[in-house]
């Protein structure tokens, strides 16, 4: 069957899914509906916030479905009425079987790792945090288990020393777009032999669970290289952070966005801060000093170390924990 004739239902929420949706429509593929999350109140004014995918779908003139519950009979009936040949999921919720099994050719997901490694909600973050040198994108058919369906295709991407979650996210987002189109074409003509994720020693796999604020707290007892990777894997969002203490009492916190490391023997307590009062702000870790180049003290704007030191003359009396 011609891939352009497939009736495709696209499901996604964040920016990561948008380039693939646009590429499908601009490429002449038949996207019959887009499913995304309901609008949610956000910000100080609690105004309703639309997902990136909804905004893109509206601009593209596509029908939009926003079910509260994916098993809702009205939503299931609406999906059935669409008579989908193929479902595509990118950064969406876990689908019930009644939905992912409905399309004639099944439903595939785009995941930002080289499965089976880094199954979970935050694969790009964890690949950088763990110091990986490569990652990639994978398309796989959905089944009953999260990120464990049969693999259709994969593309590798190197992780550069200067990469952050922000830069790698962008590259994988666009690399994934190409893989999505390639996967649609292969499924349309039946030119695919999905590889089941079976007989894998789960002990060899690295997970990628959702990241919460408490997971972003820097452990200054770790090696300098590990701390650098940790900051990179969380910058710019949700951002690594540290508590700030002065005279033994907690006096605030700081988000840390950009750092470097130099190895050195020292006898300073972990978290000790030293500075030249001009450009340098360094923190003691287990095997040297972490130089902070960009940070945000709670209640202040994000700034370079140079700008911070112009107005925070007592910084050396604090320590990070």
Secondary structure, DSSP 8 states (H G I E B T S, - for coil): --GGGSEEEEEE-SHHHHHHHHHHHHTT-EEEEEE----EEETTTTEEE--HHHHHHHHTT--EE--SSTT-HHHHHHHHHHT-SEEEEES-----HHHHTTSTT-EEEEESS-TTTT-SS-HHHHHHHTT-SEEEEEEEE--SSTT-S-EEEEEEEE--TT--HHHHHHHHHHHHHHHHHHHHHHHHHT----B---S--GGG--------GGGGB--TTS-HHHHHHHHHTTTTTT-EEEEEEETTEEEEEEEEEEEEEEE----S-TTBEEE-SSS-EEEEETTEEEEEEEEEETTS--EEHHHHHHH-TTGGGEEE-
